[in-house]
Amino acid sequence: MINIRPVSDLRYKFSEIEEDVNTGEPVYLTKNGYGTMVVMSIEAYSELTDNVERALDEADRYAEEHDERMTHEEVFSSIRERIGDYV
């Protein structure tokens, strides 16, 4: 079940939010009825970002080993061509 709480709970019920987050599920915080932020454990955050960090590291290594550079137009054109094959 999605855990939605008012942002004021960070101040007044921090330990409850911490317990909820430590179960591995995020807590969605609202202010004046609108979503403002998500609180999650470091482990959950790492799961979300580890693949991105790995891909960026791989791209950095590739860039160090190769001189070829592409403009953003070339990159997106290539992506559009590949997507077009599947759409």
Contact map, one row per residue, 1 for C-alpha under 8 A:
111000000000000000000000000000000000000000000000000000000000000000000000000000000000000
111100000000000000000000001100000000000000000000000000000000000000000000000000000000000
111110000000000000000000011100000000000000000000000000000000000000000000000000000000000
011111000000000000000000001111000000000000000000000000000000000000000000000000000000000
001111101000000000000000001111000000000000000000000000000000000000000000000000000000000
000111111000000000000000000011101000000000000000000000000000000000000000000000000000000
000011111110000000000000000011100001000000000000000000000000000000000000000000000000000
000001111111000000000000000000000000000000000000000000000000000000000000000000000000000
000011111111110010000000000000000000000000000000000000000000000000000000000000000000000
000000111111110010000000000000000000000000000000000000000000000000000000000000000000000
000000111111110000000000000000000000000000000000000000000000000000000000000000000000000
000000011111110000000000000000000000000000000000000000000000000000000000000000000000000
000000001111111110000000000000000000000000000000000000000000000000000000000000000000000
000000001111111111000000000000000000000000000000000000000000000000000000000000000000000
000000000000111111100000000000000000000000000000000000000000000000000000000000000000000
000000000000111111110000000000000000000000000000000000000000000000000000000000000000000
000000001100111111111000001000000000000000000000000000000000000000000000000000000000000
000000000000011111111100000000000000000000000000000000000000000000000000000000000000000
000000000000001111111110000000000000000000000000000000000000000000000000000000000000000
000000000000000111111111111000000000000000000000000000000000000000000000000000000000000
000000000000000011111111111000000000001110000000000000000000000000000000000000000000000
000000000000000001111111100000000000000110000000000000000000000000000000000000000000000
000000000000000000111111100000000000000000000000000000000000000000000000000000000000000
000000000000000000011111110000000000000110110000000000000000000000000000000000000000000
000000000000000000011111111000000000000110010000000000000000000000000000000000000000000
001000000000000000011001111100000000011110000000000000000000000000000000000000000000000
011110000000000010011000111110000000011100000000000000000000000000000000000000000000000
011110000000000000000000011111000011111000000000000000000000000000000000000000000000000
000111100000000000000000001111100011111000000000000000000000000000000000000000000000000
000111100000000000000000000111111111100000000000000000000000000000000000000000000000000
000001100000000000000000000011111111000000000000000000000000000000000000000000000000000
000000000000000000000000000001111100000000000000000000000000000000000000000000000000000
000001000000000000000000000001111110000000000000000000000000000000000000000000000000000
000000000000000000000000000001111111000000000000000000000000000000000000000000000000000
000000000000000000000000000111101111100000000000000000000000000000000000000000000000000
000000100000000000000000000111100111110000000000000000000000000000000000000000000000000
000000000000000000000000000111000011111000000000000000000000000000000000000000000000000
000000000000000000000000011110000001111100000000000000000000000000000000000000000000000
000000000000000000001000011110000000111110000000000000000000000000000000000000000000000
000000000000000000001101111000000000011111011000000000000000000000000000000000000000000
000000000000000000001101110000000000001111111000000000000000000000000000000000000000000
000000000000000000000000000000000000000111111100000000000000000000000000000000000000000
000000000000000000000001000000000000000011111110000000000000000000000000000000000000000
000000000000000000000001100000000000000111111111000000000000000000000000000000000000000
000000000000000000000000000000000000000111111111100000000000000000000000000000000000000
000000000000000000000000000000000000000001111111110000000000000000000000000000000000000
000000000000000000000000000000000000000000111111111000000000000000000000000000000000000
000000000000000000000000000000000000000000011111111100000000000000000000000000000000000
000000000000000000000000000000000000000000001111111110000000000000000000000000000000000
000000000000000000000000000000000000000000000111111111000000000000000000000000000000000
000000000000000000000000000000000000000000000011111111100000000000000000000000000000000
000000000000000000000000000000000000000000000001111111110000000000000000000000000000000
000000000000000000000000000000000000000000000000111111111000000000000000000000000000000
000000000000000000000000000000000000000000000000011111111100000000000000000000000000000
000000000000000000000000000000000000000000000000001111111110000000000000000000000000000
000000000000000000000000000000000000000000000000000111111111000000000000000000000000000
000000000000000000000000000000000000000000000000000011111111100000000000000000000000000
000000000000000000000000000000000000000000000000000001111111110000000000000000000000000
000000000000000000000000000000000000000000000000000000111111111000000000000000000000000
000000000000000000000000000000000000000000000000000000011111111100000000000000000000000
000000000000000000000000000000000000000000000000000000001111111110000000000000000000000
000000000000000000000000000000000000000000000000000000000111111111000000000000000000000
000000000000000000000000000000000000000000000000000000000011111111110000000000000000000
000000000000000000000000000000000000000000000000000000000001111111100000000000000000000
000000000000000000000000000000000000000000000000000000000000111111100000000000000000000
000000000000000000000000000000000000000000000000000000000000011111110000000000000000000
000000000000000000000000000000000000000000000000000000000000001111111000000000000000000
000000000000000000000000000000000000000000000000000000000000001001111100000000000000000
000000000000000000000000000000000000000000000000000000000000000000111110000000000000000
000000000000000000000000000000000000000000000000000000000000000000011111111000000000000
000000000000000000000000000000000000000000000000000000000000000000001111111000000000000
000000000000000000000000000000000000000000000000000000000000000000000111111100000000000
000000000000000000000000000000000000000000000000000000000000000000000111111110000000000
000000000000000000000000000000000000000000000000000000000000000000000111111111000000000
000000000000000000000000000000000000000000000000000000000000000000000111111111100000000
000000000000000000000000000000000000000000000000000000000000000000000001111111110000000
000000000000000000000000000000000000000000000000000000000000000000000000111111111000000
000000000000000000000000000000000000000000000000000000000000000000000000011111111100000
000000000000000000000000000000000000000000000000000000000000000000000000001111111110000
000000000000000000000000000000000000000000000000000000000000000000000000000111111111000
000000000000000000000000000000000000000000000000000000000000000000000000000011111111100
000000000000000000000000000000000000000000000000000000000000000000000000000001111111110
000000000000000000000000000000000000000000000000000000000000000000000000000000111111111
000000000000000000000000000000000000000000000000000000000000000000000000000000011111111
000000000000000000000000000000000000000000000000000000000000000000000000000000001111111
000000000000000000000000000000000000000000000000000000000000000000000000000000000111111
000000000000000000000000000000000000000000000000000000000000000000000000000000000011111
